Amino acid sequence: MKNKILSIVFVALMVSISGPSMAWGKKGHEMVAAIAYHYLDAATKEKVKKYLGKYSFEEAATWMDESRSNSYYDYMRTWHYLDFSKGAEFKPTGEHNIITVLNSAIASAKRYDSIKRKDVQYDLLLMFHLVGDLHQPLHVGYPEDRGGNDISVRAAKFSANLHSSWDTEIIDAAGVTLEDCYKLYDGYNAQEVSDIKKINIMGWMRESRSFLDTVYGFKDNYLDKNYVDNAGIIIKKQLLLGGLRLASLLQEVFATKG
């Protein structure tokens, strides 16, 4: 009996180690949601609250990750990312990935006055999370290393795989805060903010992917201080852009109907 219990624990541990990492982690996703809330107009904010129901903005942003513990939602596992090889062009297919699911959720949510409220809530939960995921470069990474999940790295303050380093560890190590994101926003002029908020899902994906050379710019699997600091700057920007663009999407969804 004791050996059986130990075997079960070992299998569970191996699954937790080898399974894909979550984008941004709880803190990052909550920051994206908080930024969206901060810059969202009052009328749209109230409509979003109405359809989210029991979920706060922050809870909505983490729902897809927290649902991973429930096997009922296993069908969503491939929805968090899109991997294709370096130098290749993404060609849309019939598969469910972060791009197809996000586009579908947006289109469905726009019919909020003619579909069931629980379906609108579901669409919003997907939008809140996947917009955040899309702005984490390794969620549009390379299949050869599963978006950095198969690469072990170490830094002065942590050891992890490359993916989870960008999800959570660097946010803490570089000291990225919500206040940092707001200060970064203050450095943009009105035209720059307008350009940032233009809705272009494929453009956002390409923008995130453009950071991958920097993401892989380390030697001997060690992330030195310069790497962590530069990564912190990218992450701060991507969290801000994710929040602003989530707000923009929510405004578009609820712009024309009652």
KARALIN-V988282 format. One record per residue. PHI is phi in degrees with one decimal (* if undefined). OMEGA is omega in whole degrees, -180 to 180 (NA if undefined). NEAR is the number of other ideal C-beta (glycine too) atoms within 8 Angstrom. Layout:
PHI_OMEGA_NEAR ; PHI_OMEGA_NEAR
This chain:
*_-180_4 ; -62.3_180_5 ; -65.4_179_6 ; -65.1_179_7 ; -62.9_179_8 ; -62.0_179_8 ; -64.7_180_8 ; -63.7_179_8 ; -62.6_-179_8 ; -63.5_179_8 ; -61.7_180_8 ; -62.5_180_8 ; -65.7_-179_8 ; -65.1_177_8 ; -62.9_-179_8 ; -67.1_-180_7 ; -77.3_-171_6 ; -88.6_-177_5 ; -69.8_-180_6 ; -59.1_178_10 ; -77.9_178_9 ; -90.7_-179_9 ; -72.3_177_15 ; 62.0_-173_15 ; 77.3_-175_11 ; -58.6_-177_7 ; -62.2_-178_10 ; -62.8_180_16 ; -63.7_178_17 ; -65.6_177_11 ; -67.1_177_13 ; -59.2_-180_18 ; -64.2_-180_17 ; -64.4_178_12 ; -65.4_177_18 ; -59.2_-180_15 ; -61.8_-176_10 ; -63.0_-175_8 ; -102.6_-179_9 ; -86.1_178_12 ; -68.2_-172_6 ; -61.8_-176_6 ; -65.9_179_7 ; -66.4_180_13 ; -57.1_-180_10 ; -67.5_178_8 ; -65.0_179_9 ; -62.6_178_13 ; -58.2_-179_7 ; -57.6_-176_7 ; -83.1_174_11 ; -70.5_178_13 ; 63.4_-174_7 ; -74.4_-176_3 ; -92.2_169_10 ; -75.9_176_7 ; -58.2_-179_13 ; -65.1_179_10 ; -67.3_178_8 ; -62.4_-177_14 ; -68.3_-177_13 ; -104.8_-174_12 ; -57.9_-177_12 ; -64.3_178_14 ; -70.8_-179_11 ; -67.4_179_7 ; -75.2_180_9 ; -62.2_-179_9 ; -73.6_180_4 ; -104.7_-176_6 ; -61.4_178_4 ; -57.1_-176_4 ; -96.3_179_9 ; -59.3_-180_6 ; -63.2_-178_4 ; -90.0_-171_9 ; -59.4_-179_8 ; -86.3_-175_8 ; -80.9_-173_12 ; -82.9_-170_14 ; -152.1_173_14 ; -148.3_-180_10 ; -110.2_168_9 ; -150.8_-168_8 ; -63.4_178_7 ; -60.6_180_5 ; 86.4_180_3 ; -85.3_175_6 ; -102.0_178_4 ; -72.3_177_9 ; -118.6_-178_4 ; -55.9_177_5 ; -130.7_180_4 ; -84.9_-176_2 ; -74.0_176_6 ; -89.0_177_6 ; -139.5_-174_10 ; -58.5_-179_15 ; -73.1_-176_12 ; -66.0_-178_10 ; -69.8_179_12 ; -63.8_178_14 ; -61.2_180_9 ; -65.6_180_8 ; -64.4_179_14 ; -64.4_-180_13 ; -61.2_179_8 ; -68.2_-178_11 ; -61.5_180_12 ; -66.0_177_9 ; -97.9_-171_8 ; -59.6_-179_11 ; -88.4_-179_5 ; -130.5_177_4 ; -122.1_-177_7 ; -65.5_-178_5 ; -60.0_-180_7 ; -65.1_178_6 ; -73.9_175_9 ; -64.7_178_13 ; -57.4_180_12 ; -60.6_178_9 ; -59.4_-180_12 ; -66.2_178_15 ; -60.3_177_13 ; -66.3_-179_13 ; -61.2_-178_16 ; -56.4_-176_17 ; -80.9_-171_16 ; -71.6_174_15 ; -62.5_175_14 ; -63.0_179_17 ; -55.8_-175_13 ; -61.9_-178_15 ; -94.6_172_13 ; -96.6_-171_14 ; -50.8_-177_13 ; -77.1_173_13 ; -87.5_169_14 ; -129.5_-172_12 ; -97.9_-173_16 ; -105.9_-180_10 ; -68.7_-176_9 ; -59.8_177_5 ; -122.9_179_11 ; 53.9_178_11 ; 60.8_178_13 ; 85.0_-180_14 ; -66.3_-176_12 ; -93.7_-179_6 ; -109.8_178_10 ; -84.9_178_8 ; -134.4_177_13 ; -140.3_176_9 ; -141.0_-178_14 ; -61.5_-174_6 ; -110.3_-178_6 ; -161.7_169_9 ; -131.9_-176_6 ; -166.8_169_10 ; -84.7_-174_12 ; -60.6_-179_15 ; -62.6_-178_15 ; -68.7_175_12 ; -60.9_179_15 ; -77.8_177_14 ; -63.8_-167_14 ; -135.7_-168_11 ; -63.2_-178_13 ; -70.3_176_14 ; -56.5_179_14 ; -75.2_-176_10 ; -65.4_180_12 ; -88.7_177_12 ; 67.4_179_7 ; -72.3_-179_11 ; -126.4_176_6 ; -60.6_180_8 ; -62.6_176_6 ; -60.2_-180_10 ; -66.0_178_15 ; -65.5_178_10 ; -65.5_177_8 ; -62.8_178_11 ; -58.0_-178_11 ; -63.4_179_6 ; -85.4_179_5 ; -91.8_173_8 ; -88.3_-174_5 ; -60.0_-180_5 ; -66.9_179_6 ; -63.5_178_8 ; -64.0_179_11 ; -60.0_179_8 ; -66.0_179_7 ; -58.9_-172_10 ; -83.4_177_10 ; -61.7_-173_7 ; -81.9_-178_8 ; -154.7_-174_6 ; -58.6_180_10 ; -65.8_177_8 ; -63.7_178_7 ; -64.0_178_12 ; -62.7_-179_14 ; -64.1_179_8 ; -61.1_178_9 ; -61.2_-178_14 ; -65.6_-179_10 ; -64.5_180_7 ; -87.7_-172_11 ; -65.9_176_12 ; -60.2_177_7 ; -68.9_179_9 ; -56.2_-178_13 ; -93.4_-177_7 ; -85.6_178_6 ; -132.0_-180_10 ; -123.4_176_4 ; 54.5_177_4 ; 58.8_180_8 ; -114.7_178_9 ; -98.5_-177_11 ; -78.2_-175_9 ; -60.0_-180_6 ; -62.7_178_6 ; -61.8_-178_11 ; -62.2_180_14 ; -64.3_179_9 ; -66.0_177_9 ; -63.3_178_14 ; -61.0_178_14 ; -64.9_178_9 ; -63.3_-178_11 ; -62.8_178_14 ; -57.2_180_12 ; -64.9_-177_9 ; -67.1_176_13 ; -64.7_178_16 ; -62.5_-180_12 ; -62.2_177_12 ; -59.9_180_14 ; -66.9_179_17 ; -63.3_-178_15 ; -74.9_173_14 ; -62.5_177_16 ; -59.4_180_15 ; -63.1_178_11 ; -63.4_180_12 ; -63.7_178_14 ; -64.8_179_11 ; -67.1_-179_10 ; -58.7_-174_11 ; -101.7_-172_11 ; -75.7_-166_7 ; -114.8_-174_2 ; -118.8_-175_7 ; -78.9_NA_2
